[in-house]
Amino acid sequence: MLVYLRLLKESFGFAMNALRNNKLRTLLSLLGVTIGIFSIIAVLAAVDSLDRKIKKDLSSLDKNTIYLFSGSFGPTSVPKWKREQFPDVTYTEYEYLKSAMPDAQEMCYQLFVNMETIKYETKSVSSVNVVPVSHEFIDIQGLEFSNGRFYNESESNSGTPVVVIGDELANSLFENTDPIGKQVRLYGRRFTVIGVLKKQGEGMFGDSNDTSVFIPVNFLRRLYGDNTNYYTPVIVIKPVKGIDMDAFKAELAQKLRALRGVKTGEIDNFFINVLSGFTDLLDGIIANLNLGGWIIAGFSLLVGGFGVANIMFVSVKERTNLIGIQKSLGAKNRFILFQFLFEAVILCLIGGLIGILLVWFISMGLTKMLDFEFVLSFSNVMLGSGLAILIGLIAGILPAISASKLDPVEAIRSGM
């Protein structure tokens, strides 16, 4: 064991001498390893951070959550002109399905509308995301409050002008004043603030509850009626846990087809989208990003490996005389082999650690500059270090073998 520790110490010393004595050559040789490790770890860190953000944003939603809707933004498998002829899902259908689908744990009715401006006294905030939705939404979405509450069933059904606002809006409109009980203006009407949401941060698509307001869906239905192009309705359904999703979707489709009078052989005039399909799509995109990162980094690592192999062959040639002397004094072939192999590994590890440090500095800077947390995980650091060691082993094995097989007499002569 002591022999190998001494061997490691000597190899480290040789590696440091190679770095000091051949600075330009070593820099060029290690640049490929540094760029390769930097590329793969940077991509993996960015993708991991994105994946963590997506999972955090979707953590409050059950992956089996269903979105039932009609309209032109449905799947492209149905021609657009035909999608535009489909009737919107209605509040009546929502009430019917609530009673007709016993395996639906929660169900709410939501409208997608344009951005609006919200005002309080002399202050106003534009481009506010308005979410008109029925009271069950809180049980599906899992909203958290810093103050107040969500509106109840009675307020939802009657369309009471009450509003729940996001953290950023509360700070912009009320600053240090308690918003609860204050009245704001929206759609030209007065709304009473009954709740303030906890700070969320920016969502994965740039959206955020921090700049959103939630109002009873029936308020907007009374204001604009149901036959309008102002909003797009959707029914959100959360099935009970452990249910057979295919059977549930089939029952849902059958009930709505019967209610709408869709004849046998005709296609559904509505769409049933499950959130898990969306998350599977995101998982596929993330996997492709990871694959792309590996391919890009692979070329850099290949170039870096050749560079390290080259510097090790040069190192063997420069120290041929020393190798001969070591062998004449009794050094075994494996001692010489491990000496050069350790040197290659140490050189690659230095290049890899530089690449990892670059990723760490950049991730720290981007996290401070952007409202997005870039995370360099311990597993990625270990992966980068492991890759650097692997490159060193692969790049150094042939030079190390050639050094270990040198004839001591010939080696000493060639150095004279």
Summary of the structure (lengths in Angstrom):
residues: 416
radius of gyration: 32.5
end to end distance: 34.3
largest distance: 100.7
contacts: 1343
relative contact order: 0.18
helix: 58%
strand: 16%
